[in-house]
Amino acid sequence: MFDFLTIDATTPSLQPPVVFWVGEFPVTSSFLMIVLVTALLVVFSVIIRRTLKMVPGKFQSSVEMLYEGMETLINQITRNKDVTDKIFPLIASLFVFVGISNIIGLVPGITSISWDGVGIFRSPTSDFNTTFALATAMVLLVQWVSIKDWGLFGYLGKFVQIKEVWQGFKKGIGEGSIAFINFLIGLLDIVSEIAKIVSLSMRLFGNIYAGEILAAIILGGLAYALPAVWMSMNIFVGIIQALVFGSLVAAYYTLAKRPGDNE
């Protein structure tokens, strides 16, 4: 009776569809969206670069406000201007790339474009492969920073504190027991470093993919008014998740550095 209020919306699959193959390499819809987002960012950067003026217009002022806002946020996390300046290009790029990747699928019609019956574009962050790759790369970068600052043996010493256990028991049972507990905590820290990859990737993927599922359900039940509200909420959630992802990477980076190191 009320079919005119509904839209046939297909629930997105967990695995993105393969659009075509290049040899043995599958080119998925999420990969093509990554290419599109990257191309848009490159074009946007070139336009900004070529239109910079000493007296900014409204567009340039908006970009500068965004730049300053990201810089302020990162500086609040690191509490170190030198560290902020060093990681700003990376974290700001994450903010922008992840933010656009989260919400670009909401652009009307973009996910409806198909080739040979297969949708060409899908939000990159609704593909676990994308979020897992991003999280893995960021955590590995943090480990490299820690090794660079602490040295290889200093880095390993944060996790495997055998020397401290030996020295503790030489001083007495009490200090030895505390050193042994710290040794076990150090081993748990290894698990926590691996868990960072799972946490970063699953948080981002889960929120965006769940948003797509709920959007499909809502469109299938009520095509007017409510989906518009839900889409607006998805934009807000997408931006928040980009900020959370970038902020956590900045926090992990800061914690990996040697205390008092301003380089």
C-alpha positions in Angstrom: 0.0 0.0 0.0 2.8 2.4 0.8 5.4 1.1 -1.7 5.7 4.5 -3.2 7.4 5.6 0.1 10.2 3.0 -0.3 13.3 2.6 -2.4 14.8 -0.7 -3.5 18.2 -0.5 -1.7 20.7 -3.3 -1.8 22.5 -4.1 1.4 26.2 -3.7 0.8 28.3 -6.8 1.0 31.2 -7.1 3.4 33.6 -7.7 0.5 33.7 -4.9 -2.2 32.8 -6.1 -5.7 35.7 -6.7 -8.2 35.1 -4.3 -11.2 37.8 -5.8 -13.4 41.1 -7.7 -13.2 44.6 -6.5 -14.1 46.4 -9.8 -14.5 46.1 -11.5 -11.1 45.3 -8.2 -9.4 41.6 -7.5 -8.6 40.5 -3.9 -9.0 37.7 -3.4 -6.5 35.2 -0.6 -6.3 36.7 0.7 -3.1 40.2 0.8 -4.8 38.7 2.9 -7.6 37.2 5.3 -5.1 40.6 5.6 -3.4 42.0 6.6 -6.8 39.1 9.1 -7.3 39.6 10.7 -3.8 43.4 10.9 -4.4 42.9 12.6 -7.7 40.4 15.1 -6.3 42.8 15.9 -3.5 45.7 16.4 -5.9 43.5 18.7 -8.1 42.3 20.6 -5.1 45.9 21.1 -3.8 47.1 22.4 -7.2 44.1 24.9 -7.3 44.9 26.1 -3.8 48.5 26.5 -4.6 48.0 28.5 -7.7 45.3 30.8 -6.2 47.0 31.8 -3.0 46.8 35.5 -2.3 48.2 37.8 0.3 44.7 39.1 0.9 42.6 35.9 1.1 39.1 35.6 -0.3 36.3 33.6 1.3 37.5 30.3 -0.1 41.1 30.8 0.9 40.0 32.0 4.3 38.0 28.8 4.8 41.0 26.6 3.9 43.2 28.6 6.2 40.7 28.1 9.1 40.7 24.4 8.4 44.5 24.3 8.4 44.7 26.3 11.6 42.1 24.1 13.3 43.9 20.9 12.4 47.2 22.4 13.6 45.7 23.5 16.9 44.1 20.0 17.5 47.4 18.2 16.8 49.3 20.6 19.0 46.8 20.0 21.9 47.6 16.2 21.5 51.4 16.5 21.2 51.9 19.5 23.5 55.1 20.1 21.6 55.4 22.5 18.7 58.4 20.8 17.2 56.6 17.4 17.1 53.4 19.0 15.8 55.3 20.7 12.9 57.0 17.3 12.1 53.8 15.2 12.0 51.4 17.8 10.8 51.6 16.9 7.0 50.9 13.2 7.8 48.1 13.7 10.3 46.4 16.5 8.4 46.5 14.3 5.3 44.9 11.5 7.3 42.2 13.9 8.5 41.3 15.0 5.0 41.7 11.7 3.2 39.8 9.6 5.8 37.1 12.4 6.2 36.4 12.5 2.4 36.5 8.7 2.1 33.9 8.5 4.9 31.4 10.8 3.3 32.0 10.7 -0.4 29.7 7.7 -0.8 26.9 9.9 0.4 27.2 12.1 -2.8 23.9 11.4 -4.7 24.4 9.0 -7.6 28.1 8.3 -7.2 27.7 4.8 -5.9 25.1 4.1 -8.6 27.6 4.4 -11.4 28.2 0.9 -12.8 30.2 -0.9 -15.4 29.1 -4.2 -16.8 26.5 -4.4 -14.1 29.0 -3.8 -11.2 29.1 -0.7 -9.1 32.3 1.2 -9.8 32.6 3.2 -6.6 32.3 2.4 -2.9 33.4 4.2 0.1 37.0 3.1 0.8 36.6 3.0 4.6 33.6 0.7 4.3 36.2 -1.9 3.0 38.1 -3.5 5.9 41.2 -4.0 3.6 41.5 -0.2 3.4 41.2 0.5 7.1 43.4 -2.4 8.0 46.1 -1.2 5.6 45.9 2.4 7.0 46.1 1.2 10.6 49.0 -1.2 9.9 51.0 1.5 8.1 50.5 4.0 10.9 51.3 1.6 13.8 54.5 0.4 11.9 55.4 4.1 11.5 55.0 4.6 15.2 57.2 1.6 15.9 59.9 2.9 13.6 59.8 6.3 15.4 60.2 4.6 18.7 63.1 2.5 17.5 64.7 5.6 16.0 64.4 7.6 19.3 65.1 4.8 21.8 67.5 2.7 19.8 66.9 -0.9 19.0 67.9 -2.3 22.4 66.1 0.5 24.2 63.0 -0.2 22.2 63.1 -3.9 22.9 63.8 -3.2 26.6 60.4 -1.5 26.9 58.8 -4.9 26.2 61.3 -7.5 27.4 62.7 -6.4 30.8 64.9 -9.4 31.6 67.8 -7.3 32.9 65.5 -5.4 35.3 64.2 -8.7 36.7 67.8 -10.0 37.3 68.8 -6.7 39.0 65.6 -6.7 41.1 66.1 -10.1 42.6 69.7 -9.3 43.3 68.4 -6.5 45.6 65.8 -8.7 47.3 62.6 -10.7 46.9 60.3 -7.7 47.1 62.0 -5.7 44.3 62.5 -8.8 42.3 58.7 -9.5 42.5 57.9 -6.0 41.3 60.4 -6.3 38.5 58.9 -9.6 37.4 55.4 -8.0 37.4 56.8 -5.2 35.2 58.3 -7.9 33.0 54.8 -9.4 32.5 53.3 -6.0 31.9 56.0 -5.4 29.2 54.9 -8.6 27.5 51.3 -7.4 27.6 52.4 -4.2 26.0 53.5 -6.2 22.9 49.9 -7.4 22.6 48.6 -3.8 23.1 50.8 -2.6 20.2 49.2 -5.3 17.9 45.8 -4.5 19.3 46.2 -0.9 18.1 46.0 -2.1 14.5 42.8 -4.0 15.3 41.3 -1.1 17.3 42.1 1.6 14.7 40.9 -0.5 11.7 37.8 -2.0 13.3 36.6 1.3 14.8 36.7 3.1 11.4 35.5 0.2 9.3 32.7 -0.7 11.8 31.2 2.8 11.9 31.2 3.4 8.2 30.1 0.0 7.1 27.3 0.0 9.8 26.2 3.4 8.4 25.9 1.9 4.9 23.9 -1.0 6.2 21.5 1.2 8.2 21.1 3.6 5.3 20.0 0.7 3.1 17.5 -0.5 5.7 16.1 3.0 6.2 15.8 3.6 2.4 14.1 0.3 2.1 11.5 1.2 4.7 11.0 4.9 4.3 12.4 6.9 1.4 11.5 10.4 2.5 12.5 12.7 5.4 14.1 10.1 7.7 16.9 9.1 5.2 17.8 12.8 4.8 18.3 13.1 8.6 20.3 9.9 8.6 22.5 11.0 5.8 23.2 14.3 7.7 24.1 12.2 10.7 26.4 10.0 8.6 28.3 13.1 7.4 28.8 14.2 11.1 29.9 10.6 12.1 32.3 10.4 9.1 34.0 13.6 10.0 34.2 12.6 13.7 35.7 9.2 12.8 38.4 11.0 10.6 39.3 13.2 13.6 39.4 10.2 15.9 41.6 8.2 13.6 44.1 11.0 13.0 44.1 12.0 16.7 44.9 8.5 17.9 47.8 8.2 15.4 49.1 11.6 16.7 48.8 10.3 20.3 50.6 7.0 19.5 53.3 8.9 17.7 53.8 11.3 20.7 53.9 8.4 23.2 56.5 6.6 21.1 59.0 9.4 21.3 61.5 9.6 24.1 60.3 12.0 26.9 61.7 15.4 26.5 62.8 14.8 22.9 62.0 17.9 20.8 63.6 16.8 17.6 
